[in-house]
Amino acid sequence: MKAVAIQQHGGPEVLQVVELPEPAPRAQDVLVRVKAVALNHLDIWLRRGGSGLRPSLPHVPGSNVAGVVASVGAEVKDLAPGTEVLVNPGLSCGHCEACLAGDDPACRGFQLVGEHLPGGYAEYVAVPRRNVVPKPARLSFPEAACLPLSFLTAWTMLVRRAQVKPGEWVLVQAAGSGVGSAAVQICKLLGATVIATASSAEKLARLQELGVDHLINYAEQDFVTEVRRLTRRRMVDVVVEHTGAATFEKSVACLAGGGRMVLCGATTGAEVKLDLRVLFSKRLSVLGSTLGSKGDLLHLLRLVEQGRLRPVLDRTLPLEEAAQAHQLMEQRAQFGHIVLTP
Ligand code: ZN
């Protein structure tokens, strides 16, 4: 089969079209014919190497897959070839305390399709049956591919970790990203007042369409000053962070007493300064989060079917243009997700 693999660590040019053997599904696996795969920042970290992410090379990235069941393993009796599906990229044992409590990412055997296992920059991907969920009928394959990683991550951050309540103020940093554009929608669903930051007027206009209450162009305005003005000096209850070093300290400064910072990434750098006196005197919480439970993804898909959450698709490119897609992401040229189609 045709695939795009990271041949060595480096710039986008290390993504090469290669010919690989089709994966062979084991007894409890499903072989999915990939129709669309959405990019995620993780793909860039894997390509660059470092940050503790050193997959064995060549590596096929891609954690957000929508496709069609091509074949099933001998023990899979409830899924027929031709079914339109989404892949939940989080693999876990399914029988430990964490898994049974719905806290899959805490499973000691937790792995991610596209990171620890070959991903969806390919014509086929094989995953366990329990990682396959129905594709929302109202969505195209590229739209559906935008859902799993970013929506599940944002849902876990806001619902399970920060526990956002109706009427609270939430600041979503870099809201034009996949996880950011998911977060603002989930915040509105939870009844919060949302302030979103982005770097261009075009992205801010798109965020307004998603229901954001207040917009800040962080390239032109100091977001701490703006948050102070918008909240009449009260500041916000929750900050959604995934940019890291470039914004972290100022994000802390945006929190009201008792505020929660929830973060799932550090795209601009992972080393930050934190004044512990501010942390204890303002009774702040800093909450790390990653992905989420399989059950939560099914719940999210129900909200998508009802039209209450929608995937944010920037553009679709052929799989062969993976390097160009990475370049666009590194330039933050996209709003939502860039999707590749094999
Ligand atoms: Zn487990």
Residues whose N, C-alpha, C, O or C-beta is under 5 A from the ligand:
A	BS01	ZN	S92 C93 G94 H95 C96 C99 C107 R108
